Amino acid sequence: MPLPIKNSVALVTTGPLASDSLWPRNLLGEGPGLPSTTLQTRGEPRKSSASSNNSEPKMVESLVQQTVDVMGKLDIVISNAGWTKFADFYDLNQNVDEAVWDHCFSANVKSHLFLLHAAREHL
């Protein structure tokens, strides 16, 4: 049985390249999603947008608290933030920059953990 999302508040995080993704628009039924977008479907759909570095725990906590402060609650979290550096897969010398690997791991793994921990008490 599908769960209804009417009257729910969803926090949707996206990466910088996903801002034109269709699924945040479809969730709300209107305009483009933005990085770290808060969506609500109470009566007339409305949204509040904020930019955040999701690989920094304090910024993620602030984003979640801002969502609760602006929207009044938090029911749904869709963690879709991510980042990559495109490189030539066959040139191993392009793929050994430790700072790039650290940033990629933080954005693609740690950011989801930080968001889960920040949001859990509100869900």
HELIX and SHEET records of a PDB file:
HELIX    1   1 PRO A   16  ALA A   18  5                                   3    
HELIX    2   2 LEU A   22  LEU A   28  1                                   7    
HELIX    3   3 PRO A   57  MET A   71  1                                  15    
HELIX    4   4 LEU A   92  ASN A   95  5                                   4    
HELIX    5   5 GLU A   98  PHE A  105  1                                   8    
HELIX    6   6 SER A  106  LYS A  110  3                                   5    
HELIX    7   7 SER A  111  ALA A  119  1                                   9    
HELIX    8   8 ARG A  120  HIS A  122  5                                   3    
SHEET    1   A 4 ARG A  46  SER A  49  0                                        
SHEET    2   A 4 THR A  37  GLN A  40 -1                                        
SHEET    3   A 4 VAL A   9  THR A  14 -1                                        
SHEET    4   A 4 ILE A  76  ASN A  80  1                                        
END                                                                             
